[in-house]
Amino acid sequence: MSKQTERSIFRNLSPLDHRYYLSNTELFEKLEHYISEDGAVKYALKVEGALLSAHLNRLGLASEKNLKAVETAVQQVEPEAVYQEEETTRHNVRALVNVMKKELPEELSPYVHLGATSVDVLDTAAALRYRDVTRDVLVPLLMQLERTLIELAEKEAETPQVGRTHGQHAVPVTVGFALAEYVARLGKAIPKILDSADQLSGKLSGAVGGYNAMGLIVEDPIAFEREVLESLDLPVSEYSNQIVEPEYLLHLLLELNIAFGVVANLADDLRHLQRTEIGELREFFSSSQVGSSTMPHKRNPWNSEHVKSLWKAFSPRVMSFFLDQISEHQRDLTNSASGRFVSDYMGGFVAAVNRMLRVAGTLHIERENLDHNLKGNGDFILSEAAYILLSQAGDPDAHEGVRKITLECEKSGASLLEKLQENPETWKKIDEQLQRVMGIGAADFFSNPARYRGATAEKTRAITGRYQRVLAELEARLAVE
């Protein structure tokens, strides 16, 4: 057993490699195939293997035996051997090439990496692994969260809730309508993430992108580049100097960060709705769970807080993504360290989305508190309705009149209904309008604020229906591609 195998994960420096690994083991072990250092080496080998196979085909050496030897070499090279070789070469790609050559028959080794520069391999491998991790892990996880939110929004499409702006009671909505916001926002983000991933591109154009070296080897280096990248199912960067145009990856990372913000916003809303004085929702809290080391009664919304905290830690890294967009004169190495932390960002993003999935999947709706809060300010939240109904009845000063009535209500403690009834003419106008528009009398309407929910339930179902179709399209797209 190697020293590395024996090492305790609690000696690792990054919380991603101990705390978040333990709470997201299955997902993080999927990520390992793509964005770990092992994944980076394996994908670079995949690119080298595709390049070598294309050379062998060009030279008439692509026998079944030789192609099998290439495949075996790609599979056998381990990161430890590459890192050990790098102690000598002080160059990561040259180390990888040297180790790969040792795994091949001598007559094939001259063609390894032939005509390529290091970044041909690194940028192409990065495009492949970031595309694959997005398609295989990130998008499916986001789709799972979207599906959970759709189910919850549909289930609670007609559950009354007081709407809020600025932290203040506004007008009635439904729980499903409030959740439909996130169904719509996340539902638009997911296809854009997949689009950006599928546009990631590679290159095989040499040291400054001019095909200088490859032009000495093949008659048409541009066609050869396309052939190699097509074998990897990857587009060719429209222009490349030593590096692939950075905007391909930048677009993907920005779309991920947008989705991260949506998830964090949802977490924040859910956290506030769990406040003691609101208490409309509640995260799952197990019988053995402890909310406070000193206050046994505490049931903290720690999962929602945790999601926002991860967003605070990782979302600002978008600044580094923008900084890495700039590389001077064909290429510099100012992204050599910062670019490695894309993997950390994706790990933090997955941890946050997975935590939100657990919250959404076990969210408890406190119906009594919803009803209590809806009626907590009496019928004040129907003042908008009173103003609109009076305006429709022809009152040019309806808004000001109702505003003054609410001030009188606050001063006297009377309800809006009671104050409106003091003026028989006003009350009659409101009653007639309600009979015409909703088919109910004013007394019934003002005694039940939940009736004034507008088209929130209908809008909720329209949104959930739309994004169910979007998910079906995404599933079909992932299955085909």
N, C-alpha and C positions, 0 to 999 in steps of 0.2 A: 504494500500500500504506500502510495507516494505521500510526501509531506503535505502537498496541497490537498489531497483527499482527507487527511487527518485533521486539517485545520478547522477549528470551530467557526461557524458562520458569525458568531458573536464577536469575533476578532476583526471582521470586515468593517471598513470605515463608513461606507454608505448605508443609511437606514434601508435603502432599497434592497440591500444584500443580506439583511437579517430580519428586521421587523416586518417590512412589507413583503419580503419573500415568504415568510411564514404565514401571513394572512392572505396571500394570493398565490399559493404554491403552484397549483395547476396552471394558472395563466402565465406565471413567470417562467415556468418550465417550457411553455410554448414559445415565449419570447426568446428564450435561450437559443433556439435554432436560427434566429435571425439577427438579433442585435447584441448578443454577447460577443466577446472577442473571439470565441470559438466560431460563432456564426460568421464574423467578418472574415476570418481566415478561410473557412469552408466556401464562402461565396466568391472570394478572390480566386480560390483554386478552381471553382466552377468556370469562371471567366477564362482563366489560363487554359483549362481543358478544352473549352470551345475554340479558343484561338489555335491551339495546337492541332486539334482535329481538323480545322479548316486548312491549315498548312499541309497536313498529311493528305488530305483530299486533293489539294492543288498539285501536290507532287506525285500523285498516284500511289501513295503509301498507306491509304486508308483501308488496309485489310482488316478483317474481323479481329485478328490477333492484335494488331497495333491499336485499334480503337479500344479494345478491351484493356490493353495495357495503360492507355490514357485514363480510362475510367477508374481502373484500380489505383493508379497513382493519386488521382484526385481524392479518392476515398481514404487512402492510407496516411496521407500527410496529416500530422497532428500539430496544433498550435505550439505545444511545448517545444517541438523540434525546430519550428520556425523561430521562436523566440531565442532558443539556444544559438542558432545560426546567426541571428541578428547581433549577438554579442561580438561576433567577428566582423560582420559586414557593416554594422551600424546603419543598415538600410533595410527596412521591413520587407519591401517587395523583392529586392534582390535575394534576401534570405529565403523567402518563400520559393522563389525560382530555383535556388540552389538545392533546397530540400526536395522539391518536386523532381528535379533532374535525377536525383539519387534513386528515386523509385521507378525510373523508366529504363528500358533497354538503351544501351549507349547510342545506338544509331538514331534514336528519336530525340535525344536530349538537346541537340543543337537547335531544334526548332521551337523549344519552349520560350515563350515571351518574345519571339522574333518579330521585330518591327514595332513593338509596343513600348510605351513609356509607363512609368509606375502608375500615373493617375488614370491612364486608360483602364487599367485593371481596377484601381480603387474606386473611381467614380462609377464605373459600370457595375461593379459588385455592390456598391452602396445603393444604386438605383434598384437593382434586383431585390436586395434584402428589405429595403424600406417599402417597396411595392408589395412584396410577399407578406411581410408582417402586417401591413395595412389590410390586405385582402383576407388573410387567414386568421388574424387575431383582432385587430382594432375595429374594423367595420362590423364583423359578426357580434362583437361585444356591444357596440353601440346600437346595433339592430335589436339585440336582446333587451336593452334598456328601453328603447323606443317602443317595442312591443308591450312591455310591462306597463309603461305610461299610458299607452292606448287602451289597454284593458281596464286600467284603473279609472281613466277619464270616462270611458263608456259606462262603467258600473256606477259612477257617481255623477252622471250627466245631469240628473235632476235633483241632486242633493243640495238644498238651499245653503248658501253661505253669504255672509256680508262681504261685498266688495270693498277694497281699500285703495286709497291713494294717499301718499304722504303719511302713511301709518294711521290715517283717520278713516272712519267708516264713510263709505260713499253711497253706493246703491247695491241692491242685492244681485248676486250672481249665483253660480252653482260651483260645487267643488270640481266637478268635471270640467267646467269652463276654465277655471283657474289652472288646471293641469294641462288643458289643451294648448295653452301658451307654449309649454315646453315640448309637447308633441310636435307642434308646428315648427318651432325654432330648431330643435334637434333633427326633425325630419328633413329640413332643408339642408342642414349641415352634412349629413351622412353621404348623400350622393356626390356632393362637392369634394369630400375627402376621397372617395373612390375615384372620381374623375382625375383628381390631382395625382393620386398614386399611379394610375394607369398612364399618365403622361410623363412619368419619370423616364429619363433617357440616358443612354450610355454613349461611349465614344471609343474609337480605335484609330485616332488620327495623329498620334505621335506627340513629340515633345512640345511643339507650339501649335499643334492642330493643323499643320500644313501637309501632312502625309509624307513628309520628307523621307523617313526611313522606309515606310511601307512602299513608297514609290520605287525603291531600289529592288523590291522583292516581288511585287505583283504588277501586272500591266495596268490594272484599274483599282487603285487603293480605296477609292470611295465605294465601289461595288463590293470590294472585299470586306470593308467595314460593315456594310449593310448585311452581307451574308453571315458574318459572325454574330452580329447582334440579333438577326432574325432567328438564328439557332437558339438564342437565349430568350426569344419572344420579347424583345425589348426594342423600343424606338431608338433611332439615332438622333442625337442632339443636332438641331438645325445648324448651329455654329458651335465650334469648340476651339479654344486655343489649347493650352495644356489641360484645362479643366472643362467639364461640362458646364453649360450655362447654369448658374446657381439658382435661377428663378424656378426651375422645375421643383427642386426640393423645398425652396422657400414657400411656394404656393401650398404644398402639402402641409408643411409645419404650421402655416398660418391658418389653414382650414381646421387643423387639429386644435389649434389654440382657440378658435372660435367655438368649437364644440365644447372644449374644456370650460369656457366661460359660461355657456348655456347650462352645463351640469352644475357649475358652482353657484349660479344664480338660483337654480332649482333648490340646491342644498340650503341656500340662505333663506329662501322663502319657507321651506319646510321647518327649518330651525326656529324661525320667529313664530310660526304657527303652533309651536310646541311650548311657548312661554306659559308659565303658570296662569297668568291673567288672560290668556287667549285659549290655549289648550284644545284647539280644534283637531289636531292630529297628534299621533304618538308613534315614535319608532318602536320596533320590537325590543323588549327588555326581558331577558331570560330570568328565570327564578333564582339563578345563582349569581347574576350580574350585580356588581357594586357600582353605584353612582357617585359615591363620595367616600373618602377614607374616614370621614368624621360624622357625616350626616346620613344616617341610614335611609332616610326617606327619599333621597335625591334620585331622580330618573332623568339624567341629562341627555340631551339630543346629540350625543357625542359623535355619532356616525355622520350626521349632516355637517357638524362642525369640522370633522376630520376631512371631508371632501373639500370644503372651502379652504382649509389649511393647506392641503396639497396643491390646490390651485394657486394659492399665494406663493408657494415655494417654486412652482414650475412655470406658471404663466409668464412671469417677467423674463424668462429666458428667451422669449420672442425677440428681445433686444439683441441678443447674441446672434440669432438667426439672421436678423437684418445686417448686423455687422459683418457676418460671414459672406454677405452678398458681394462684398468688395474685395477684389484681389488684383494687385497691381501688375501691369505688363505681363500678359499671358498667365502668370501665376506667382503668388508668394505663399509663404507657409503660415500666415497669421491665423488660419483656421485649423491648423493641425491639431491643436489641443482643444479649442472650443467645439470643433465639429464632432469630437468624440462623445460629447455630452448629449447629443441627439438621442442616444440610446437611453440615457437617464430620463430625459424628458418623456419619452414614450412609456417607460416603466412607471413613472409617476402618474401619467395620464391614465394608464390601464388600472392602476391601483385606485384612483379616484372614481372612475366609471364603474368599476366592479363594486366598490363600496356603495355607490348610489343605487346600483342595481339591487343590492341587499335591502337598502332602506325602502325603495319603492315597492319591492316585492312583499314586504311584511308590514306596510304602513297601516296603522289602525285609525279609523275615522271616528272621532268622538262626536256623535250626532247630538247628544244633549247640549254640549258646549256650543256647537254650531248654531243650534236653535236659540240658546241663551244669548249669544253674541249678536245674532241677527236682530233680536228684539231688545238688545241692551240699551239702545238709545230711543226706545219707544218707536214711534212711527216717523221720527225725524228723517230717516233715510228715504221717506216718500215725498219729501219736499220738492224734489225735482219733478216727480210725477204731477203734483198739484200745480206747479207752475206751468208745465207743458199743457195740461188739460185746460187750464184757464186761458192760456194763450190761444189754444185751438178754439175756445169759445168766444174769442174776439177781444179779450182783455189786453190792452196794449201795455199795461204796467204790471203784468202778472208776476214777473220775477221779483220786482221790488216789493210788491204786496206780500208775497209769500215769505220773502226774506224778513220783513218786519214782523210777520206772524211768528216766525221761528224765534226771533228775539223776545217776543212776548211769552212764548212757551218757556224759554229758558228762565225768564224772570219769575213766572208764576208757577212753573212746574206742571202746567197743563199739557195735554197731548196735542199734536198737530190736528188730529181729528176733532177734538173738542173746540179748538180755536176756529177751525174752518166752519164748524156747525153753528158758531155764533152769528155768522152772516148767512142767512137762508138763501139769498140770491147766489152767493159764491158757491155754497154747498150744492145748490140745484144744478148749476153749470157743470160742476165736477161730476156729479152723479149722472147727468145726461150724457156727458162725454164717455164715461166709463161704460155705461150701458151700450153705447154705440160701438166702442172700440173693443171691449173685452167681454161684454154680455153679463157684467156683474154690477151690483150697486156699490156706491161709495163706501157704505158702512162695511161691507164685506172686504173691499179692497184695503181700506186703511187698518182693518183689524188683523191683516195677515200680510206682512211685508214680503213674504216669499213669493206672493203672486206677481210682484213687480220684478221679474227676472229677465224680461225682454226675450230675446231669441237665443239666450245662452245655451240652453240644452240642445237646440237645433244646430247651432254653430259648432258645438262640441262634437256632435255626431258627424257633421260634415267633415270636420278636420280629421277625426279618427278614421273615417272611411277613406279619406284621401290618402292618408299616410299608411294605411293598411295596403293600399294599392302600390304605393311607393316601395314598401318593404317587399312585396311580392315581385316587383320588377327588379329590385336589388338581388333578391335570392336567385332569380332566373339568370341575371347577369353574372353573378359569382359562379353559378353552376356551369355556365357555358364557357366562360373565359378561364 
